[in-house]
Amino acid sequence: MIAVAALAAIAAAILIALARVALGPTAFDRVLAVNSIGTMIILGISLHGFAMGRPEFVDISVLYAILNFIGTFAVLKLFSTGTLGDK
């Protein structure tokens, strides 16, 4: 029951972060909000696995965390240099 309440709180936080993505004044604010959404999704996956009694969901959330981390750096590099590779 507590996990369901925590999932509802995470869903509400994701909606607030989506508003920040839509209304963010700078690109950095939008990237930060998307990264926060990714972190909240990781928490949601872990909580869902806990509520369902499926510990393998932790592996899925760790993989998603790695992809979120790499994706954030890729987007920030694209914004700062204009390319993802060497010129």
Secondary structure, 3 states (H helix, E strand, C coil): CHHHHHHHHHHHHHHHHHHHHHHCCCHHHHHHHHHHHHHHHHHHHHHHHHHHCCCCHHHHHHHHHHHHHHHHHHHHHHHHHCCCCCC
